């Protein structure tokens, strides 16, 4: 190796938010390799200071357009934890449906619109509209519409949901809508399998790269965890003490990034679909397992590019799980339930759930007037930044002999595989320094 | 020739650009009438030659102001997309405090000097930096309104944005008034165009489409009296989306818009 390579990708495309890749190789030696986050910090936790308990949900929803339902749910769980609010079984089922809808929406957006073009060697999905592969594009659009429609039905709106409120829902879907949803979900299941087969048969798939790392996410005895569960790690197992999550997750500041980095048992870890798959694959639904098998995805898999496939398997799982949830709502006759009166008191609450990109934590301290005194949000993408950096450091020497364009594309694909949500990750507050 | 459209984003959740992806099959109709030449969130290709720039997000740093001015100099028409761009949105909540104070609360004693990524000022809406031609309001934007504005411009017509309160649309949807349900709704002073989506789903309006240029102040005062709410409550409700647009001394006024 004796070549010089200089790569400076400002604002990586087809990811949410602004991130840069900087690589400087002189005479075959890596002088600089940085995954930089240049997005302006948004100071959400600072903004929450003094806001009322019933405003926190709608403000923190605005951290992220793609995972606004997840932020809303983590926020509600934290507020309800602080104020000792209990939710009904119906609310619990509806919230699970909401989290499925968002996971489906986000995953198909990523696999279909953002990662798919790389597999077909295109710059975006737009050229597909005039190609022989238009049918695959229409399948992606259809699955995207299904996910959004389901979220609209449950939450009143897919981006920045409206009906999710403390203790319940301000409005619920009708029986007729649920029956219609059931029909569409069954159809969606078929379409997803067809799309998975298309990706398997018509593309070369993802680069073969492995790096052993730690995977963190929620696990539950009852199910493949999204809405509820205990923090779990492939290195150290279950961590029960959720309110003291900072003992486990160490967030720290690095100067190349307006977003925090995080570590636990090793110098980095990964969260998201692949982490969940690696922790909980046995609980995946039947069709979810079929999709994973189709691509030979087995736990533990150390190839970050396989996150795309884990997302596809989760999409199918979410559809099957939603069918079960809709049946529960239909069996028990869904009814309008106005959330009860809330007693304001002083306290701290922590809410954790799995959102498309991984484990999300909201942590609020309320005063006796119900106003927020302190807030902290641990964002999935922040937890992945260090792992992206470490992957790059190991990946570059393996591809360094390739032409510059290809190195650049490979690095962009690596970043994209993590499906980073950079707006989210620059939300910012509690900072520790290395 | 089809107008060339480029999308850009600054500080935001990118949820408004997501609404364009959420047009689903209609995206294909959209690319029939306009040529999308740049859209970082979904495409790798990029061109600096465009007629219409659609810009999401608020402006926070000198480096962002510089980039926005460059975009303005290259386009004929600039559209502000969504609350962060049109009125500053939730990003302005922190304008209640000086940037130094917010930065200290966040970065503590870290050395962020001379690092341009961290050079954060007060949050600005786009029109506080460059002239803006059209506004697509909302948090997030309403997809139908986006389609209407883009179609109008592609046909060389003036898009029309409502300047009447959300209450008009709420009444049309036959909702029970949210004040009657014990909620503090900003519908009476907020610009319509959203179809009163929040009140129609049982939640109070937070004012994301901005305060009307001439709200009926008397009616609002009446409401406060009738439902035993204070002017302080109203001010606090307006913080979420309208920090700085709400002047307690003169009643409700909009921040002066820069003339083109």
Interface residues (C-beta under 8 A of the other chain):
Chain A: X11 X13 X14 X15 X16 X17 X37 X38 X39 X40 X41 X42 X43 X45 X46 X47 X49 X51 X52 X55 X58 X59 X62 X63 X64 X65 X66 X68 X109 X113 X114 X117 X123 X124 X125 X126 X129 X138 X141 X144 X145 X148 X156 X157 X158 X159 X160 X162 X163 X165 X170 X171 X253 X255 X258 X423 X424 X428 X429 X431 X433
Chain B: X10 X11 X12 X13 X14 X15 X16 X17 X18 X19 X21 X22 X24 X25 X27 X28 X31 X36 X39 X40 X41 X42 X43 X44 X45 X46 X60 X61 X64 X89 X90 X91 X93 X94 X97 X102 X105 X106 X107 X108 X110 X115 X117 X118 X120 X139 X140 X197 X198 X201 X202 X203 X206 X236 X239 X240
